[in-house]
């Protein structure tokens, strides 16, 4: 009998990075359709859902067809579902270019037009377009399962952190450009993006926000000392007074070159309750925003399980007001 896998697995960057890099690129293919959706503050409209099998787009409601695209990492395929039927295509493609061709041909069979852009975004060393990315790829199903497991575990913690927040918060999901899992809280405060930033980033920084998430490569944030895999967090605009602070969880620290608070995965998985540690990490980041950037401290309901929501929250509030 095989051993049961550890709930919070060991993640080795060099073993996962080829598959992460490939999935990042092919997930952008269907991700492009989210750019046709109504823009939500901070690009909340574009995130991909973590499902029991992989990553899925929202439903796209076009005049002639309604569809969604499901990257089923655990099955090694992509499911395109529409109101007219469905098709699958393999994730095991010779190259990103080959996958893109097959995707567009399969989508056309269901009345879905090609994505309006084939640019590869936010991957510095990538070719400019899907068509130009002809490097040979090898699909690794074990790495794909590890990618899904890590994102699924992190998503559960981030969703628990977000639950009591009463302000604007897009759903927890994967930002397919940088391939990071994101949970973001916004406040109605207009901000001025740096003029030298790319347009997509300038649009993301039009309002103040606190972001907590998970990434397979935190070194991309211009800090070679940053742990590669783990939780990240930052406050926009970045306030003064972030160095030397506690970030709520053992192993979490501020990395000034990256502009991030980071909690390495290896530290997280060794904690007695990693799920709760993600919540504590997020709470510490928000508390820091309250103390250093004037964020409101009262944008919260009680943190309780939904089963008890019909009676518990009002009772907690009643006790708090006594």
C-alpha positions in Angstrom: 0.0 0.0 0.0 1.4 3.4 -1.0 2.1 6.0 1.7 -0.4 8.8 2.0 1.1 12.0 0.7 1.8 14.8 3.1 -1.0 17.3 3.4 1.4 20.1 2.7 3.9 18.7 0.3 7.6 19.5 -0.3 7.8 21.8 -3.3 11.1 21.8 -5.2 11.4 24.8 -7.5 13.7 23.3 -10.1 11.4 20.2 -10.4 8.3 22.3 -10.9 9.5 25.3 -12.9 9.4 23.7 -16.4 5.7 22.7 -15.9 4.8 26.0 -14.1 6.4 27.9 -17.1 4.4 25.9 -19.6 1.1 26.1 -17.8 1.6 29.8 -17.2 1.8 30.3 -21.0 -1.0 28.1 -22.1 -3.3 29.4 -19.4 -2.9 32.8 -21.0 -4.6 31.5 -24.2 -8.0 31.2 -22.6 -7.2 34.0 -20.1 -7.2 36.4 -23.0 -11.0 36.1 -23.3 -11.3 37.6 -19.8 -10.0 40.9 -21.2 -13.2 41.2 -23.2 -15.2 41.2 -19.9 -16.2 44.3 -18.0 -13.1 45.6 -16.2 -13.2 45.2 -12.5 -11.0 47.3 -10.1 -7.5 45.8 -10.0 -8.3 43.3 -12.8 -10.6 41.3 -10.6 -12.4 40.2 -13.8 -9.5 38.1 -15.1 -8.8 35.6 -12.4 -9.0 31.8 -13.0 -10.8 29.7 -10.4 -9.0 26.8 -8.6 -11.3 23.8 -9.2 -11.1 20.2 -7.9 -9.3 19.3 -11.1 -7.3 22.4 -12.2 -7.9 26.0 -13.3 -11.1 27.4 -14.9 -12.1 30.6 -16.6 -15.4 32.3 -15.7 -18.3 31.8 -18.0 -18.1 34.0 -21.1 -21.5 35.1 -22.4 -21.0 36.1 -26.0 -23.9 36.8 -28.4 -23.6 33.5 -30.2 -22.1 31.2 -27.6 -21.6 30.9 -23.9 -18.5 29.0 -22.8 -15.8 28.4 -20.3 -12.4 26.8 -20.5 -11.1 24.3 -17.9 -7.4 23.5 -17.6 -7.7 20.1 -15.9 -4.2 19.7 -14.6 -5.0 16.4 -12.9 -6.3 14.9 -16.1 -3.7 16.4 -18.5 -6.3 18.0 -20.8 -8.4 21.1 -21.5 -12.2 21.0 -21.5 -14.0 23.7 -23.5 -17.7 23.7 -22.5 -20.4 25.6 -24.3 -24.2 25.7 -24.5 -23.8 23.9 -27.8 -21.5 21.1 -26.8 -18.0 20.4 -25.5 -14.5 19.4 -26.7 -11.3 18.3 -25.0 -7.7 18.7 -26.2 -4.5 17.5 -24.6 -2.2 19.6 -22.5 0.6 17.4 -23.7 1.6 19.5 -26.7 4.9 19.6 -28.6 5.1 23.3 -27.9 3.1 26.4 -26.8 2.6 27.2 -30.5 1.3 23.7 -31.2 -1.1 24.0 -28.2 -2.4 27.4 -29.4 -3.1 26.0 -32.9 -5.0 23.0 -31.5 -6.9 25.2 -29.1 -8.0 27.7 -31.8 -9.1 24.8 -34.1 -11.0 23.1 -31.4 -12.7 26.3 -30.2 -13.7 27.1 -33.8 -15.6 23.8 -33.9 -17.8 25.2 -31.1 -18.3 28.6 -32.7 -15.7 30.4 -30.5 -13.5 32.9 -32.2 -9.7 33.0 -31.6 -8.5 35.2 -28.7 -8.1 38.8 -29.9 -4.5 38.8 -28.8 -1.8 36.1 -28.9 0.8 38.2 -27.0 2.6 36.4 -24.1 2.4 38.7 -21.1 4.5 39.1 -17.9 7.1 36.4 -18.7 10.3 38.3 -19.4 12.2 35.7 -21.4 9.2 34.4 -23.4 8.8 34.9 -27.2 6.4 37.7 -28.0 3.5 35.5 -29.1 2.1 32.0 -28.7 2.8 31.3 -32.4 6.5 32.2 -31.9 6.9 29.9 -28.8 8.1 26.8 -30.6 10.4 25.4 -27.9 9.8 21.7 -27.3 7.8 20.9 -24.1 7.4 17.8 -22.1 4.3 17.4 -20.0 5.0 16.2 -16.4 1.7 15.0 -14.8 3.4 14.6 -11.3 4.5 18.2 -11.4 1.1 19.3 -12.6 -0.5 17.5 -9.6 1.9 19.2 -7.2 1.1 22.6 -8.7 -2.6 22.0 -8.2 -2.2 20.7 -4.7 -0.2 23.8 -3.6 -2.6 26.2 -5.2 -5.6 24.4 -3.7 -4.2 24.5 -0.2 -3.1 28.1 -0.5 -6.6 29.1 -1.9 -8.4 27.5 1.1 -6.3 29.7 3.5 -6.8 32.8 1.4 -10.5 32.3 1.1 -10.8 31.9 4.9 -8.8 35.2 5.3 -11.0 37.1 2.9 -14.4 35.8 4.3 -15.1 38.5 6.9 -14.0 41.5 4.9 -16.9 43.8 4.1 -15.1 46.0 1.5 -14.6 45.2 -2.2 -12.7 42.0 -2.7 -12.6 40.1 -6.0 -12.8 36.3 -5.8 -9.6 34.5 -4.9 -8.0 33.1 -8.1 -5.0 32.9 -10.4 -3.8 36.0 -12.1 -2.8 34.3 -15.3 -0.2 36.9 -16.4 2.2 36.3 -13.5 0.6 33.0 -12.6 0.2 33.9 -8.9 -2.8 33.1 -6.7 -4.2 36.4 -5.4 -6.5 37.6 -2.7 -6.9 41.4 -2.7 -8.8 43.9 -0.6 -9.6 47.4 -2.0 -10.5 50.7 -0.5 -12.1 53.7 -2.3 -9.0 55.8 -2.4 -7.6 56.9 -5.8 -3.9 56.6 -6.2 -1.3 57.7 -8.8 0.5 54.8 -10.6 4.1 55.3 -11.4 4.3 56.8 -14.9 7.0 54.4 -16.1 4.9 51.3 -15.4 3.3 49.1 -18.1 -0.3 50.0 -18.8 -1.7 46.8 -17.2 0.1 47.7 -14.0 -1.0 51.3 -14.1 -4.6 50.1 -14.4 -4.1 47.8 -11.4 -2.8 50.6 -9.3 -5.6 53.1 -9.7 -6.9 52.4 -6.2 -5.3 51.5 -2.9 -5.2 47.8 -2.0 -3.8 45.1 0.1 -2.8 41.9 -1.7 -1.9 38.5 -0.2 -1.1 35.6 -2.4 1.0 32.6 -3.4 3.6 32.3 -6.1 5.9 29.6 -7.5 8.6 32.2 -8.1 9.0 35.2 -5.8 12.5 35.8 -7.1 10.9 37.5 -10.1 10.2 40.5 -7.9 13.9 41.6 -8.2 15.2 40.2 -5.0 17.6 37.3 -5.4 17.4 36.5 -1.7 13.7 36.0 -1.7 12.4 32.4 -1.2 11.3 31.0 -4.5 8.0 29.4 -3.5 5.6 30.7 -0.9 3.1 33.3 0.3 3.6 37.0 -0.5 1.9 40.2 0.5 2.2 43.9 -0.1 0.4 47.2 0.4 -0.2 49.6 -2.4 0.8 52.4 -2.2 3.7 51.1 -0.1 3.8 53.0 3.2 6.8 53.8 5.3 7.7 51.8 8.4 7.5 48.3 7.0 11.0 47.1 8.0 11.4 45.4 11.3 7.7 44.6 11.7 6.2 41.3 12.8 4.2 39.5 10.1 2.2 37.3 12.3 3.8 33.9 11.5 7.2 32.4 12.3 9.4 32.6 9.2 7.6 35.5 7.5 9.8 38.5 6.9 10.0 41.8 4.9 12.1 41.8 1.7 12.7 45.5 0.9 14.2 44.9 -2.6 11.1 43.0 -3.6 8.7 45.3 -1.7 7.1 42.2 -0.3 6.4 40.4 3.0 7.2 36.7 2.2 6.4 33.5 4.0 8.4 30.6 2.5 6.5 27.5 1.7 9.0 25.3 3.5 8.4 27.3 6.7 4.6 27.3 6.2 4.3 23.6 5.6 6.2 22.8 8.9 3.9 24.9 11.1 1.3 23.0 13.2 -1.6 24.6 11.3 -0.5 26.0 7.9 -4.1 26.8 6.9 -4.5 29.0 10.0 -1.0 30.4 9.5 -2.1 31.9 6.1 -5.0 33.6 7.8 -2.7 35.0 10.5 -0.2 36.2 7.9 -3.0 38.0 6.0 -4.4 39.5 9.2 -0.9 40.8 10.1 -0.5 42.4 6.7 -3.9 44.1 7.0 -3.1 45.3 10.5 0.1 46.8 9.2 -2.0 48.6 6.5 -4.2 50.0 9.3 -1.2 51.1 11.4 1.0 52.5 8.6 -1.4 53.6 5.8 -4.6 54.6 7.6 -6.7 51.7 6.4 -10.1 51.3 8.2 -10.0 48.9 11.1 -13.8 48.2 11.1 -14.4 46.6 7.7 -15.0 43.2 9.2 -17.8 40.9 10.2 -17.2 38.0 12.5 -15.1 35.1 11.3 -17.3 32.0 11.7 -18.3 28.9 9.7 -21.2 29.4 7.4 -23.2 26.6 8.9 -23.8 28.8 12.0 -24.3 32.1 10.1 -28.0 32.1 10.7 -27.5 32.7 14.4 -23.8 33.1 15.3 -22.7 36.4 13.8 -25.4 38.5 15.4 -24.7 36.9 18.7 -21.0 37.7 18.5 -21.9 41.3 17.6 -24.3 41.5 20.5 -21.6 40.4 22.9 -19.1 42.8 21.4 -21.6 45.7 21.9 -22.3 44.8 25.5 
